[in-house]
């Protein structure tokens, strides 16, 4: 069983100068919580490397910590830069530096490319308006940033997710962000909170949120490694777990083990869904802290 990462000091939300550091810490915590969540189907967790040969949970955690300076720079930019286009270019540069830091930390292994994009946009958007930290409001601001063109961004990155988007005609992580993270706001967060309310453990609540995203997401990690057949298998298997009552019950646990075995046999993992779970954990923590410490919830959670 895993336990939630310890929350960083809540007073960080009260000081404008301290908020970027708190957001950077919280983004890293969310990535570590996702890496350590166990048992995840096909993914790295405390049991092992899942469908990957070059990853383990310790490497994932090391990579997450290496991203903190970039997340801090993005949050600082969100707090200080009012011009939207200038801000988009600043965080684009910080994101590319984050990828270089990731590669240095991992010896060239892509651990968090998609997560850099999602977490970076969200910490920037949260820092833009500390008086409007509801998940929906932060995600909408992140979407507005994502829709801006960064002229310094490479036209073709050559990474597997981008190639899968072209090959299979899906939007991938970029479209999720541009649309305001609908799989996070309208799927993962409601599943997470529903599971908590019915008394599931935090671990099972997070697993159910992951499965809810898996059931509906055109995950480019699955498409890149296994094509449409792998995506369909993962989506159907995740839905079977949810239909069996989720990860907390005996029937759901059996269905989850079967899904894990199927994805391992196919040598595929739902990395896109894992990135969105980390984004959901980040937004959940931001909103809960803002509520506890009296920040205004301008806008609606829409969940």
C-alpha positions in Angstrom: 0.0 0.0 0.0 1.2 3.5 -0.7 0.5 6.6 1.2 0.0 10.2 0.0 3.1 12.4 -0.1 3.2 14.7 2.8 1.7 18.0 1.9 4.0 21.0 2.0 3.4 23.9 4.3 0.1 25.4 3.6 1.1 29.0 4.4 2.9 29.0 1.1 -0.3 29.8 -0.6 -0.6 33.0 1.4 2.5 34.7 0.2 2.9 35.7 -3.5 6.6 35.3 -3.3 6.3 31.8 -1.7 3.6 30.5 -4.0 5.8 29.5 -7.0 8.0 27.4 -4.7 4.9 25.7 -3.2 3.5 25.0 -6.6 6.8 23.5 -7.8 7.0 21.3 -4.8 3.4 20.2 -5.2 3.9 19.4 -8.9 6.8 17.2 -8.0 4.8 15.5 -5.2 2.0 14.7 -7.6 4.5 13.0 -10.0 6.0 11.0 -7.2 2.6 10.0 -5.9 1.7 8.7 -9.3 5.0 6.8 -9.7 4.5 5.1 -6.3 0.8 4.3 -6.7 0.5 0.5 -6.6 -0.8 -1.7 -8.4 -1.1 0.1 -11.7 -1.9 -1.8 -14.9 1.1 -2.0 -17.2 2.8 0.9 -15.5 5.9 1.4 -13.3 5.0 1.0 -9.6 6.5 -0.3 -6.4 6.2 -3.9 -7.7 8.4 -3.3 -10.7 8.8 -1.8 -14.2 5.5 -2.8 -15.7 5.7 -3.0 -19.5 8.9 -1.0 -19.5 12.5 -2.3 -19.6 14.3 1.0 -18.8 12.2 2.4 -16.0 11.7 1.8 -12.3 10.0 3.8 -9.6 13.2 5.1 -8.1 14.2 6.5 -11.5 10.8 8.1 -11.9 11.1 9.8 -8.5 14.6 11.0 -9.3 13.4 12.4 -12.6 10.5 14.2 -10.9 12.8 15.9 -8.5 15.0 17.0 -11.3 12.0 18.9 -12.8 11.5 21.1 -9.8 13.6 24.1 -10.9 11.7 24.2 -14.2 8.3 24.1 -12.5 9.5 26.8 -10.2 10.6 29.0 -13.1 7.2 28.4 -14.8 5.2 29.4 -11.7 7.4 32.5 -11.3 6.7 33.4 -14.9 3.0 32.9 -14.3 3.0 35.2 -11.3 5.1 38.0 -12.9 4.4 38.0 -16.6 1.0 39.6 -17.6 1.5 39.4 -21.4 0.1 36.0 -22.5 2.3 35.5 -25.6 5.4 36.4 -23.7 4.4 34.0 -20.9 3.8 31.2 -23.4 7.3 31.6 -24.8 8.9 31.8 -21.4 7.3 28.6 -20.2 8.0 26.9 -23.5 11.7 27.6 -23.0 11.5 26.4 -19.4 9.8 23.2 -20.6 12.5 22.5 -23.1 15.1 23.0 -20.3 13.1 20.6 -18.2 13.3 18.0 -20.9 17.1 18.4 -20.9 17.2 18.2 -17.1 15.1 15.0 -17.3 17.4 13.4 -19.8 20.5 14.3 -17.7 18.9 12.9 -14.6 17.8 9.6 -16.3 20.7 9.0 -18.6 18.6 9.6 -21.7 15.4 7.9 -20.7 12.1 9.7 -21.3 10.3 9.5 -18.0 8.1 12.6 -17.9 7.9 14.4 -21.3 4.1 14.5 -21.3 4.0 15.4 -17.6 6.3 18.3 -18.1 3.8 19.8 -20.5 0.7 19.2 -18.3 2.2 20.0 -14.9 4.1 23.0 -16.3 1.0 24.6 -17.8 -1.0 24.0 -14.6 1.5 25.5 -12.2 1.8 28.5 -14.5 -1.9 28.9 -14.6 -2.3 28.5 -10.9 0.3 31.2 -10.3 -1.4 33.6 -12.6 -4.4 34.2 -10.2 -4.0 33.0 -6.6 -7.6 34.1 -6.0 -9.1 31.7 -8.5 -7.7 28.2 -7.7 -10.7 26.0 -8.4 -9.6 23.1 -10.6 -11.8 24.2 -13.5 -10.6 27.8 -13.4 -6.9 26.7 -13.3 -7.4 24.2 -16.1 -9.2 26.9 -18.3 -6.3 29.3 -17.8 -3.9 26.5 -18.7 -5.9 25.8 -21.8 -5.7 29.4 -22.9 -1.9 29.3 -22.6 -1.7 26.0 -24.5 -3.7 27.4 -27.4 -1.1 30.1 -27.9 1.6 29.4 -30.5 5.2 29.2 -29.3 7.3 30.2 -32.4 10.4 28.6 -30.8 8.8 25.2 -30.5 10.2 22.6 -33.0 7.7 21.9 -35.8 8.3 18.2 -35.5 9.6 16.7 -32.3 9.9 13.1 -33.5 8.8 11.8 -30.2 6.5 8.7 -30.2 3.5 10.5 -28.8 3.6 13.1 -31.6 4.1 10.4 -34.2 1.1 8.4 -32.8 -1.1 11.5 -33.1 -0.2 11.8 -36.8 -0.6 8.1 -37.5 -3.9 7.6 -35.7 -5.5 11.0 -36.1 -5.8 11.8 -32.3 -5.1 15.0 -30.4 -2.8 13.6 -27.7 -1.5 15.6 -24.8 -1.5 18.8 -26.7 -5.2 18.8 -27.5 -6.0 17.7 -23.9 -4.2 20.8 -22.7 -5.7 23.1 -25.3 -9.2 22.0 -24.4 -8.6 22.7 -20.7 -7.8 19.2 -19.6 -11.3 17.7 -19.9 -10.1 14.2 -18.9 -8.7 15.6 -15.7 -11.5 18.0 -14.8 -14.5 16.0 -15.9 -13.3 12.4 -15.5 -10.3 11.9 -13.1 -11.3 14.4 -10.4 -14.9 13.3 -10.2 -13.8 9.6 -10.0 -11.2 10.5 -7.3 -13.7 12.4 -5.2 -16.5 9.9 -5.6 -14.3 7.1 -4.5 -13.2 9.1 -1.4 -16.8 9.9 -0.5 -17.9 6.3 -0.6 -15.1 5.4 1.8 -12.4 3.9 -0.6 -8.8 4.2 0.5 -6.8 7.0 -1.0 -4.8 4.4 -3.0 -8.0 2.9 -4.4 -9.5 6.3 -5.1 -6.4 7.2 -7.1 -6.5 3.9 -9.0 -10.1 4.4 -9.8 -9.3 7.9 -11.2 -6.6 6.4 -13.3 -8.9 3.7 -14.6 -11.6 6.2 -15.4 -9.2 8.1 -17.6 -7.9 4.9 -19.2 -11.5 3.9 -20.2 -12.0 7.0 -22.4 -8.6 8.4 -23.3 -7.0 7.9 -26.8 -3.7 7.3 -25.0 -0.8 7.9 -27.4 1.5 5.8 -25.3 -0.7 2.8 -26.0 -1.2 3.7 -29.6 2.6 4.2 -30.2 3.5 0.8 -28.7 0.5 -1.4 -29.6 -1.7 0.4 -32.1 -5.5 0.5 -32.0 -5.8 -3.1 -30.7 -3.8 -2.2 -27.6 -5.8 0.9 -27.0 -9.1 -0.9 -27.3 -7.9 -3.7 -24.9 -6.8 -1.1 -22.3 -10.0 0.9 -22.5 -12.2 -2.2 -22.3 -10.2 -3.7 -19.4 -10.3 -0.4 -17.4 -14.1 -0.2 -17.9 -14.4 -3.8 -16.7 -12.6 -2.9 -13.4 -14.9 0.1 -12.9 -18.0 -2.0 -13.7 -16.9 -4.6 -11.1 -16.9 -1.9 -8.5 -13.5 -0.4 -8.8 -10.1 -1.2 -7.2 -11.4 -1.4 -3.7 -13.5 -4.6 -3.9 -12.6 -8.2 -4.6 -14.2 -8.4 -8.0 -12.6 -5.2 -9.1 -9.2 -6.3 -7.9 -9.5 -9.5 -9.9 -10.4 -7.5 -13.0 -7.5 -5.2 -12.3 -5.0 -8.1 -12.1 -6.4 -9.4 -15.4 -5.9 -6.0 -17.0 -2.4 -5.8 -15.7 -1.5 -9.2 -17.1 -3.1 -8.4 -20.4 -1.1 -5.1 -20.8 2.1 -6.8 -19.8 1.5 -9.5 -22.4 1.0 -6.8 -25.0 4.1 -4.9 -23.7 2.1 -1.6 -23.5 1.4 0.9 -20.7 -1.1 3.8 -20.4 1.5 6.5 -19.9 -0.8 9.3 -21.1 -3.4 8.3 -18.5 -0.7 8.3 -15.8 0.3 11.8 -16.8 -3.3 13.0 -16.5 -3.6 11.3 -13.1 -0.6 13.3 -11.9 -2.3 16.4 -13.2 -5.5 15.6 -11.3 -3.5 15.0 -8.1 -1.9 18.4 -8.6 -5.2 20.2 -9.2 -6.9 18.4 -6.3 -4.2 19.5 -3.9 -4.2 23.1 -5.1 -7.9 23.3 -4.8 -8.1 21.7 -1.3 -5.3 24.0 0.0 -7.0 27.0 -1.4 -10.3 26.0 0.3 -8.7 25.3 3.6 -6.7 28.5 3.7 -9.4 30.9 2.5 -8.5 31.5 -1.1 -11.4 32.6 -3.2 -12.9 29.9 -5.6 -13.7 32.2 -8.5 -15.4 30.0 -11.2 -16.8 26.6 -10.7 -15.2 23.2 -10.3 -17.5 21.9 -13.0 -17.3 18.5 -11.4 
